[in-house]
Each structure stands twice: as structure tokens, then as C-alpha cells.
């Protein structure tokens, strides 16, 4: 994370640019700024903490596409120190496949002296124990396009060809204004920066509330990658972002269309089953000591509200 002189939060978006592609060939879409690794069942491990919104995207997409037996999953615990995510949830604090205590070990095994953030999600090459990539937008993109031959037979079309151009516009706005917008509020370093970030966030949320008044999902009648990307912010909104990040004009539960839409997604096992509210709250309230010096984790809100009928079928 970083700040510009005005106090505005600016995300460090410099990730390992490698891609995992069909036969290690040039990918179907996007840049080739790093090495290309071949798709191979059983070779890679996705390391993704359920506390982290960027990582949870990849867990959801992996399950939606039926890749659970193709790419194994390692789940670090909800807290980390300045060095790395750690495997606190596993026996002995060691990932059972990679045999490491810290994700940092996989980064350093490939890049000695690696001095950037040790982020999740990360794809790790199991035979060598080396990190492959942590470029989260391309990880989920490539799980769909490059791993297609290994998808479950009834896997959803997360990137419909006829909607792709509009999807790109929708997802870009969701990323800049909502996914990153809540962080822009939470880590604003001045009142002016916070006020501007708050207004931008709520302009986007009002747009989404209006959009979801006329369609079940963001792009129509079917779940797409756009829904996965919005979901991880909505799932954390009342539990964390409303109070902890000062995004408090309204709660998600007070936005009828977004709240119904969020409960609709929660009812899908890949979404609800991979959403752990206790891990989410523990991560934000314990790790962000500058925002919450006491590290006290709030008890609410009651997750039972997510089980109420959504009425969007």
C-alpha cells in the first residue's frame, strides 16, 4: 500500500506477470509480460486466504468451474505479519502440500531477495515449490479461458462472448470505484482525500443499485466473472467496510437491490461456502493496527441475515 502527497490511497499493483496457459502457448487474451507455464492437472497449488477479497475471487472461480481436483488449494490463516501470510490453519502451521510455514518461502525460492508484497492469491508450482504468479485478475481470467478443457461439463460461462466488451467496462468500474474504492476510503490520509473517495464509492454503489433493479445479475440472467468481482466487496461491506473503512452512508442491508442480489449469490455454494465472516473480521481488525490499535474484533453483524429469502429468482 502507498499514499500520494494529497493523502489519497494508491494501490501497489505490480505483480508477477507470469501466466499459466494451454500448453504454455501465447494466451488467448491479454499481455505476455512474463514467463508462460503450461496447464497441467495436479501440478499447481492455488494459495488463497478466505479473509482476502482478491484471493477469494480465485477460490470461487475454481469451484464454479469444477477445478477442485485439478488445482489444489492451500488456505493461509486470516492474519499475517509484515513478512508473509502463514499457514496457521494447518496442523503444525505447515502447508501439507508445499511443506512451508510462510507463503514468502515460495516467493523467495524463485526470486532470492524478493522485496515486494507477499500477496494472495498466488499460484505455486508444486514440483519446484516456486511461486508462478500472484497477478489476481489474470489468475481468474486464465482459469476460465486457459483451463477450459479441464472444466466440469456443466461449468457456467463466466465470460459470455456477446457481453465481453460491456463486461470489461463494468468490471473496470467495479475495480476502480468499489473494490479499490473502499480501500481508498479506509486508508485516506487526509479529510479531502477521504471525502473525495467516499463520494466516488457511493456514486458507484448507487449506479449498481439502479442496475440491479432491472436484472438478476450484473450482466443479465446468468452469473459471470463480473459478479464474482463485485461479490467479495459486498460480502465484507457491513462486517468491515461500513465501520472499519468509514464507508458508512448506508449498510448493504439498507440497499434493497444490492442486498437481495448479494443474498442470491450467497445461496450459491461456491460463493456462500467460501465466505468466512469470522476470518474476514479477524483479518481486517487485527492486521490493520493503524486503524484499530486495540485489535478488538466486533461480534456482529449476525450472519443469519444472509439466509433470509432474497426474492430474486
Phi, psi and omega in degrees: 000154182207164177233145170267173189298334180283355183091004180280134177291134177228122184282138171280108185250033180264101185248167175292118192274009181295155180230148171258116188231163179302116180061017181068020181270173178306133184293159180297324180222158167088179186281160171237089183254356180221201180281156176250130181246144183278139171301132180202119181300132177085353184278329190247154175237126174273119177256115188210121180276133179290346177286335189264128182295322181293324180284322182298329175309311185291326178295316180296312182297318177306316182285319179303323183272355178074036183260015184300324181270000183256321179235118181287163184236126172249134185237101174297163177288176187283345182243158176207164176258192184291347183268318191187158164290145182234158186266059185294337184277347182267153178305129180073005181068028183235131176298127187290342179261314183275340179069030182237154178269328183235137175301332178308328182298323179290325177293313183291334179293332178263319183238094179300132180078017179306124188239014176264182182294140175271094190252159170243149004285155173222140172261130183242137176280110187298316182302323182260343183074015183261143174295142177260305181203154172231021183278086195300323179295323181281336177299309182288323175303312184286331174302326178280305189280319188269336180260015190303323183293346181253005179292156169300148186302325182256025180298142181290154175274095185281348180226070181302130186301321184285350181247001193298318181297315178294321178302317180300319179293316180297314182292325177296318179291321178298317181295307186290321189262333184246296181306309180273339182297323179293324177291324178299324175289308187297325184251018176301137182260006177207161180296318180297318179295318178296313181301317180294319180293318179299314181295319178297316181300311185285334171298318180290319180294324175295320176299316180292320177301318179290318180299319184280000174286339187240006180207150183289314178242175187300326183251005179138231187267356184231151177288135176231178176304328179300320179293321178299317184291323177285321186308315188295334174282317180299320182298332182262359193295302183288325183288331186227302193291326181302312182262306186298322181257008174062033179265056202252030174296314177213159170274160175303322181294349179259006179246096193306314184286316178294324180290317176296317178299316180296319178292326176300313179292321181301330180288346176277124186307322181296332178272297183296322183291342180250018178249112183244099186295328179292318177296319180301308182295319180299317181301303187293315186281339178266317185286323183276071184293333179292330178269333184221075186302331182284341184060020174288131181258125181294149180282325183267183354281167182288118181292349180299335180299334180291343181269357179292147180306137183265337175066024183247012183289000000 
